[in-house]
Amino acid sequence: MDLEGLEVEEREREDFAGYKLRPTLIVYARSEEDVVRVVKYARERRIPLVPWGAGTSLTGATSCEGCILLDLSKMDKILEINDVDWYVRVQPGVNLARLNEELERKGFFLPPDPASSFLCSVGGAVVEGSGGMRAVKYGSFKEWVLAVRVVLADGTAVKLGEPLRKNRAGYDLVHLMVGSEGTLGVLTEAWLRITPLPRKKVITVMAFLRDSEAAANVILGLRKARVLPEFSEYMDVDVIKALNRHLSAGLKESEGGVLLIAVEEDQLDDVLNVVKVNSQELVMAEGEEAEKLYSLRAQAAIALKAEAAGAKFLAEDVVVPVSKLPEAMMKLKQMETKYGVRMPVIAHIGDGNLHPNIMVREDASATQLFEEVARMAVEMGGSVTGEHGVGVQKVNVMREQVLRSNGERVLSLMLGIKRLFDPEGILNPGKYVEAAAASRRLT
């Protein structure tokens, strides 16, 4: 078997976080049949195979040396929008923002909205189990994937699940694939649940806070008031400064940072009652003005990367119980002082998902601080990742979390699943569960 007729090239790549990829070949797939051919080729020659979407990974999930990089970006068709059964069927290379533009023309949307939605592919969002700014109300991608087509490690193409809201036939293999980071199969199609666009007026409240702890206090207050926002996002003052410097945002640089909360109009008074006691100033926006604020929040990571200007840049992604947010915010400030580094914080704060962004000159201190932040989350009963995934970056702290919370037997079960789906170990090897288990010498 060869790759004749497929588009092939040789060159290096780099993902958004700066992880290097040095593949032996880059192969562009245009169909599921192409994917099958490439997987069989890799299996016969025992060459590692790494799927590639849009390169927005932040954890080195696609990093490789001497692999075949299977680029799925040309598989970018929206195959079906079903406005009766309420699903969309797509190929993995479809850009997420473009997909929502098409859905909106029919009065629908796909709620999970990673900040990278204007860059990322649907396939990448599915296999990373991405969340984003609307996750506080709608959940992450795992709540919205109904069925998938996947090419397994032996080159067999299978469909898992059905495009149904209710389906109890067999084990849930669909959601085993969601968040699997390309280690169990190569996604070629996905059926995603869609929902009608909200009909009530949504208003965005921008609160300029007195201090960073105030952001946590607002979220606790909203929870106690039983308010469920469309989104609730936090950016500290260093993030605001980066947006102003690199994207001409024109935002007020409040010392406590900014909290963006979007709610339906009938919940606005409840929100204002909570927010006003923690804020120096409030601004309310809707329509295009609100969309601009949402867009600026989505581009915050780009502004911070520009701000890093050659320094080591690590985007953290930890989750803590909402009840622990005040303690977590305080400890992040203490760590920043302890290490003497800049660690601007972006947060999907409404569901306890924090993104401290570490900027240091020395790699060793960056890794040490990065893992200390993750361990803080685990000690609070949280998680080392909410949406960015594990890749190679979080192997150690993922192992620590699973062993602490679930036990060694559970980590062994995860490794067994990997070996069942990929006995030769060709699919994105040396990452995620496989690497975490190997570091404990589990068999």
C-alpha positions as CSV (number, residue, x, y, z in Angstrom):
1,M,0.0,0.0,0.0
2,D,1.2,3.5,-0.8
3,L,-0.1,7.1,-0.6
4,E,-0.2,7.7,-4.3
5,G,-2.8,10.3,-5.2
6,L,-2.9,11.9,-1.8
7,E,-1.5,15.4,-1.2
8,V,1.7,15.0,0.8
9,E,4.4,17.4,2.0
10,E,7.3,17.6,4.4
11,R,7.8,20.5,6.7
12,E,7.8,21.5,10.4
13,R,4.8,22.9,12.1
14,E,4.0,24.6,15.4
15,D,0.7,24.8,17.4
16,F,-0.7,27.8,19.1
17,A,1.2,27.2,22.3
18,G,4.5,26.8,20.5
19,Y,4.9,23.0,20.6
20,K,7.0,21.9,17.7
21,L,5.9,19.2,15.2
22,R,8.6,17.5,13.1
23,P,6.6,14.9,11.1
24,T,8.0,12.6,8.5
25,L,5.1,13.4,6.3
26,I,2.1,15.7,6.3
27,V,-0.9,14.0,4.5
28,Y,-4.0,15.9,3.6
29,A,-7.2,13.9,3.7
30,R,-10.2,14.9,1.6
31,S,-12.5,12.0,2.5
32,E,-13.0,9.2,4.9
33,E,-11.5,6.8,2.3
34,D,-8.3,8.9,2.4
35,V,-8.2,8.6,6.2
36,V,-8.6,4.8,6.0
37,R,-5.7,4.6,3.5
38,V,-3.4,6.6,5.7
39,V,-4.3,4.8,8.9
40,K,-3.6,1.4,7.2
41,Y,-0.4,2.7,5.8
42,A,0.8,3.9,9.2
43,R,-0.3,0.6,10.9
44,E,1.5,-1.6,8.4
45,R,4.7,0.4,8.9
46,R,4.2,1.0,12.7
47,I,4.6,4.8,12.1
48,P,3.0,7.1,14.7
49,L,-0.1,8.9,13.3
50,V,-1.3,12.2,14.7
51,P,-4.5,13.9,13.5
52,W,-4.4,17.7,13.0
53,G,-7.3,20.1,12.8
54,A,-6.4,23.8,13.1
55,G,-3.4,23.8,15.4
56,T,-5.1,25.5,18.3
57,S,-4.0,23.0,20.9
58,L,-2.5,24.5,24.1
59,T,-1.2,21.3,25.6
60,G,1.0,19.8,22.9
61,A,-1.7,17.3,22.0
62,T,-0.5,17.2,18.4
63,S,3.3,17.4,19.0
64,C,5.3,14.7,17.4
65,E,8.7,13.6,16.0
66,G,8.8,11.4,12.9
67,C,5.1,10.9,12.7
68,I,2.6,11.0,9.9
69,L,0.6,14.2,10.5
70,L,-2.9,13.6,9.1
71,D,-4.3,17.0,8.3
72,L,-8.1,17.0,8.2
73,S,-8.6,20.7,7.4
74,K,-9.7,20.0,3.9
75,M,-12.6,17.8,5.1
76,D,-14.6,20.9,5.8
77,K,-18.2,20.2,4.5
78,I,-21.4,20.9,6.5
79,L,-23.2,17.8,5.3
80,E,-26.7,18.3,6.8
81,I,-28.6,20.7,9.0
82,N,-31.7,19.0,10.2
83,D,-34.2,21.6,11.5
84,V,-36.7,19.0,12.7
85,D,-34.5,16.5,14.5
86,W,-32.3,19.4,15.6
87,Y,-28.8,18.2,14.6
88,V,-26.1,19.1,12.2
89,R,-23.8,16.6,10.5
90,V,-20.3,17.9,9.7
91,Q,-16.8,16.8,8.7
92,P,-14.0,17.4,11.2
93,G,-12.3,20.3,9.3
94,V,-15.3,22.7,9.5
95,N,-14.5,25.9,11.3
96,L,-16.6,26.3,14.4
97,A,-17.5,30.0,13.8
98,R,-18.5,29.3,10.2
99,L,-20.7,26.5,11.4
100,N,-22.6,28.8,13.8
101,E,-23.0,31.4,11.0
102,E,-24.7,28.8,8.9
103,L,-26.8,27.6,11.8
104,E,-27.9,31.1,12.7
105,R,-29.3,31.6,9.2
106,K,-31.8,28.8,10.1
107,G,-32.5,30.1,13.6
108,F,-30.2,27.7,15.5
109,F,-26.8,27.6,17.2
110,L,-24.3,25.1,18.7
111,P,-23.8,26.6,22.2
112,P,-20.3,25.4,23.1
113,D,-18.1,28.3,22.2
114,P,-14.3,28.0,22.8
115,A,-12.5,31.3,22.7
116,S,-10.7,29.9,19.7
117,S,-14.0,29.3,17.8
118,F,-12.9,31.7,15.0
119,L,-9.8,29.6,14.5
120,C,-10.5,26.0,15.7
121,S,-12.1,23.1,13.8
122,V,-15.2,21.2,14.9
123,G,-13.2,17.9,15.0
124,G,-10.6,19.4,17.3
125,A,-13.2,20.8,19.6
126,V,-14.9,17.4,19.8
127,V,-11.8,15.3,20.5
128,E,-10.5,17.8,23.0
129,G,-13.9,18.0,24.7
130,S,-13.8,21.8,24.5
131,G,-16.0,24.1,26.6
132,G,-15.8,27.8,26.3
133,M,-17.7,30.9,27.4
134,R,-21.2,29.5,27.2
135,A,-20.4,26.3,29.1
136,V,-21.7,27.8,32.4
137,K,-25.2,27.4,31.0
138,Y,-24.9,24.9,28.2
139,G,-22.0,22.6,29.1
140,S,-19.1,21.5,27.0
141,F,-19.0,19.5,23.7
142,K,-19.6,16.3,25.5
143,E,-23.2,17.4,26.1
144,W,-23.7,18.2,22.4
145,V,-22.2,15.2,20.5
146,L,-24.9,12.7,19.4
147,A,-22.9,10.4,17.1
148,V,-19.6,10.1,15.3
149,R,-17.9,8.3,12.5
150,V,-14.3,7.2,13.4
151,V,-11.5,5.4,11.7
152,L,-10.0,2.9,14.2
153,A,-6.4,2.0,14.4
154,D,-6.8,-1.1,12.2
155,G,-8.3,1.1,9.4
156,T,-11.9,0.1,10.0
157,A,-14.4,3.0,9.7
158,V,-17.3,2.7,12.2
159,K,-20.3,4.8,13.2
160,L,-20.9,5.2,17.0
161,G,-24.2,6.3,18.3
162,E,-27.3,7.8,16.6
163,P,-28.4,11.4,16.1
164,L,-31.0,11.0,18.9
165,R,-31.5,12.8,22.2
166,K,-32.3,9.4,23.7
167,N,-30.4,6.2,22.9
168,R,-29.6,3.5,25.4
169,A,-28.4,0.8,23.1
170,G,-25.0,-0.4,24.3
171,Y,-22.1,1.2,26.0
172,D,-21.6,4.9,25.4
173,L,-18.7,4.7,23.0
174,V,-19.6,8.1,21.5
175,H,-18.5,10.0,24.6
176,L,-15.5,7.8,25.0
177,M,-14.3,9.5,21.8
178,V,-15.2,13.0,23.0
179,G,-12.0,14.3,24.7
180,S,-9.9,11.3,23.6
181,E,-7.3,13.6,22.0
182,G,-6.9,11.5,18.9
183,T,-5.6,8.5,20.9
184,L,-8.5,6.1,20.1
185,G,-9.4,6.9,16.5
186,V,-9.6,9.5,13.8
187,L,-12.8,11.4,13.6
188,T,-14.3,11.7,10.1
189,E,-17.9,12.9,10.8
190,A,-19.9,14.2,13.8
191,W,-23.6,14.6,14.4
192,L,-24.0,17.5,16.8
193,R,-27.1,18.6,18.7
194,I,-28.3,22.1,17.9
195,T,-30.8,24.3,19.6
196,P,-33.0,27.3,18.6
197,L,-31.4,30.8,19.2
198,P,-32.7,32.5,22.4
199,R,-35.8,34.6,21.9
200,K,-35.6,36.7,25.0
201,K,-33.5,39.8,25.1
202,V,-30.0,39.2,26.5
203,I,-28.1,42.0,28.2
204,T,-24.4,42.0,29.0
205,V,-23.3,43.6,32.3
206,M,-19.7,44.8,32.4
207,A,-18.5,45.3,36.0
208,F,-15.3,47.1,36.8
209,L,-14.3,45.3,40.1
210,R,-12.6,46.6,43.2
211,D,-10.3,43.6,43.5
212,S,-9.9,40.1,42.0
213,E,-11.7,38.4,45.0
214,A,-14.8,40.5,44.1
215,A,-15.2,38.4,40.9
216,A,-15.5,35.2,43.0
217,N,-17.9,36.9,45.4
218,V,-20.2,37.9,42.6
219,I,-20.3,34.3,41.2
220,L,-21.2,33.0,44.7
221,G,-23.9,35.6,45.0
222,L,-25.4,34.7,41.6
223,R,-25.4,31.0,42.6
224,K,-27.2,31.8,45.8
225,A,-29.7,33.9,43.9
226,R,-30.3,31.0,41.5
227,V,-29.2,33.0,38.5
228,L,-27.9,31.1,35.5
229,P,-26.1,33.5,33.0
230,E,-25.6,32.9,29.3
231,F,-21.9,33.5,30.2
232,S,-19.9,34.9,33.0
233,E,-16.3,35.8,32.1
234,Y,-13.5,37.4,34.1
235,M,-10.3,39.2,32.9
236,D,-7.9,40.7,35.3
237,V,-6.2,44.1,34.9
238,D,-3.1,42.7,33.1
239,V,-5.4,41.0,30.5
240,I,-7.2,44.3,30.0
241,K,-3.9,46.1,29.5
242,A,-2.8,43.5,26.9
243,L,-6.1,43.9,25.0
244,N,-5.6,47.7,25.1
245,R,-2.0,47.5,23.9
246,H,-2.3,44.9,21.2
247,L,-6.0,45.1,20.0
248,S,-6.8,48.7,20.8
249,A,-9.7,47.6,23.0
250,G,-10.2,50.9,24.8
251,L,-11.3,49.3,28.0
252,K,-10.9,51.0,31.4
253,E,-8.0,49.5,33.4
254,S,-9.8,48.8,36.7
255,E,-7.4,47.4,39.3
256,G,-9.8,44.5,40.1
257,G,-10.3,43.6,36.5
258,V,-13.5,43.2,34.6
259,L,-16.4,40.8,34.9
260,L,-18.8,40.2,31.9
261,I,-22.1,38.7,32.7
262,A,-24.8,38.1,30.1
263,V,-28.3,37.3,31.2
264,E,-31.9,37.3,29.9
265,E,-33.6,40.6,30.7
266,D,-35.9,39.2,33.4
267,Q,-32.9,38.2,35.5
268,L,-31.1,41.6,35.2
269,D,-32.3,43.0,38.5
270,D,-31.1,40.0,40.3
271,V,-27.7,40.3,38.7
272,L,-27.4,44.0,39.4
273,N,-28.2,43.5,43.1
274,V,-25.3,41.1,43.4
275,V,-22.8,42.9,41.2
276,K,-23.2,46.5,42.3
277,V,-21.8,45.9,45.9
278,N,-18.6,44.4,44.4
279,S,-18.0,46.9,41.7
280,Q,-16.7,50.4,41.1
281,E,-18.6,51.0,38.0
282,L,-21.2,49.2,35.8
283,V,-21.9,49.4,32.1
284,M,-24.7,47.6,30.3
285,A,-24.6,46.6,26.7
286,E,-26.7,44.8,24.1
287,G,-26.6,44.2,20.4
288,E,-23.4,45.1,18.6
289,E,-21.8,46.7,21.6
290,A,-22.3,43.4,23.6
291,E,-20.9,41.4,20.6
292,K,-17.8,43.6,20.7
293,L,-17.2,42.8,24.4
294,Y,-17.7,39.1,23.7
295,S,-15.2,39.2,20.9
296,L,-12.6,41.0,22.9
297,R,-12.9,38.3,25.6
298,A,-12.5,35.7,22.9
299,Q,-9.3,37.3,21.7
300,A,-7.7,37.7,25.1
301,A,-5.3,34.8,24.7
302,I,-4.1,36.3,21.4
303,A,-3.4,39.6,23.2
304,L,-1.6,37.8,26.0
305,K,0.6,35.8,23.6
306,A,1.6,39.0,21.9
307,E,2.3,40.5,25.4
308,A,4.6,37.6,26.3
309,A,7.0,38.7,23.5
310,G,9.3,35.8,23.6
311,A,8.9,34.8,27.2
312,K,7.7,31.3,28.1
313,F,3.9,31.3,27.7
314,L,1.8,28.6,29.4
315,A,-1.9,28.8,29.3
316,E,-3.3,27.0,32.4
317,D,-6.7,25.4,32.6
318,V,-7.9,24.3,36.0
319,V,-11.3,23.8,37.5
320,V,-12.2,24.4,41.1
321,P,-15.6,24.0,42.8
322,V,-17.4,27.3,42.6
323,S,-17.6,27.4,46.4
324,K,-13.8,27.5,46.4
325,L,-13.4,30.4,44.0
326,P,-12.5,33.0,46.6
327,E,-9.8,30.8,48.0
328,A,-8.5,29.9,44.6
329,M,-8.3,33.5,43.4
330,M,-6.4,34.5,46.6
331,K,-3.9,31.6,46.1
332,L,-3.2,32.5,42.5
333,K,-2.2,36.0,43.6
334,Q,0.0,34.5,46.3
335,M,1.7,32.3,43.7
336,E,2.3,35.2,41.4
337,T,4.1,37.0,44.3
338,K,6.0,33.9,45.4
339,Y,7.5,33.3,42.0
340,G,7.9,36.9,41.0
341,V,6.2,36.4,37.6
342,R,3.3,37.8,35.7
343,M,0.4,35.4,35.6
344,P,-2.6,37.3,34.1
345,V,-5.9,35.5,34.7
346,I,-8.7,34.8,32.3
347,A,-11.6,32.8,33.6
348,H,-14.8,31.1,32.7
349,I,-15.5,32.0,36.2
350,G,-19.1,31.1,36.4
351,D,-18.3,27.3,36.3
352,G,-15.0,27.6,38.2
353,N,-12.8,27.2,35.1
354,L,-9.6,29.4,35.6
355,H,-7.0,30.2,33.0
356,P,-3.9,31.7,34.7
357,N,-1.4,32.5,31.9
358,I,2.2,32.1,33.0
359,M,4.8,34.3,31.5
360,V,8.4,33.6,32.6
361,R,11.9,33.6,31.0
362,E,13.1,30.3,32.6
363,D,11.4,27.1,31.6
364,A,12.1,25.4,34.9
365,S,10.2,27.9,37.0
366,A,7.4,28.0,34.5
367,T,6.8,24.2,34.7
368,Q,7.1,24.3,38.5
369,L,4.5,27.1,38.8
370,F,2.3,25.5,36.2
371,E,2.1,22.2,38.1
372,E,1.7,24.0,41.5
373,V,-1.5,25.7,40.1
374,A,-2.8,22.4,38.9
375,R,-2.1,20.7,42.3
376,M,-3.9,23.6,44.0
377,A,-7.0,22.7,42.0
378,V,-6.8,19.0,42.8
379,E,-6.4,19.7,46.5
380,M,-9.6,21.8,46.4
381,G,-11.5,18.9,44.8
382,G,-11.2,20.3,41.3
383,S,-9.5,19.2,38.1
384,V,-6.2,19.8,36.3
385,T,-8.1,20.5,33.1
386,G,-11.6,21.6,32.1
387,E,-11.3,22.1,28.4
388,H,-7.7,22.3,27.1
389,G,-7.0,18.7,27.6
390,V,-3.8,16.9,28.7
391,G,-1.6,16.3,25.7
392,V,2.0,16.1,26.9
393,Q,1.8,19.1,29.1
394,K,-0.4,17.8,31.9
395,V,0.5,14.1,32.0
396,N,2.1,14.2,35.5
397,V,-0.7,16.2,37.2
398,M,-3.4,14.3,35.5
399,R,-1.9,11.1,36.9
400,E,-1.8,12.6,40.3
401,Q,-5.5,13.7,40.1
402,V,-6.7,10.3,39.0
403,L,-4.7,8.4,41.6
404,R,-5.8,10.8,44.3
405,S,-9.5,10.9,43.4
406,N,-10.1,7.6,41.7
407,G,-7.3,5.2,42.4
408,E,-4.7,3.2,40.5
409,R,-7.2,0.7,39.2
410,V,-9.1,3.4,37.3
411,L,-5.9,4.6,35.7
412,S,-5.2,0.9,34.7
413,L,-8.7,0.7,33.2
414,M,-8.0,3.8,31.1
415,L,-4.8,2.3,29.8
416,G,-6.7,-0.9,29.0
417,I,-9.1,1.1,26.9
418,K,-6.2,2.6,24.9
419,R,-4.7,-0.8,24.3
420,L,-8.0,-2.3,23.2
421,F,-8.6,0.5,20.6
422,D,-5.0,0.8,19.6
423,P,-3.0,-2.4,20.4
424,E,0.0,-1.3,18.3
425,G,0.1,2.1,19.8
426,I,0.2,4.1,16.6
427,L,-2.5,6.7,17.4
428,N,-1.0,9.9,18.9
429,P,1.3,7.8,21.1
430,G,3.1,9.0,24.2
431,K,0.3,11.3,25.3
432,Y,-2.7,11.6,27.6
433,V,-3.7,8.4,29.4
434,E,-0.9,6.3,27.9
435,A,1.8,8.6,29.1
436,A,0.2,9.1,32.5
437,A,0.0,5.3,33.0
438,A,3.5,4.7,31.7
439,S,4.9,7.1,34.2
440,R,3.6,4.8,36.9
441,R,4.7,1.6,35.1
442,L,1.2,0.3,35.0
443,T,0.6,-2.9,33.1
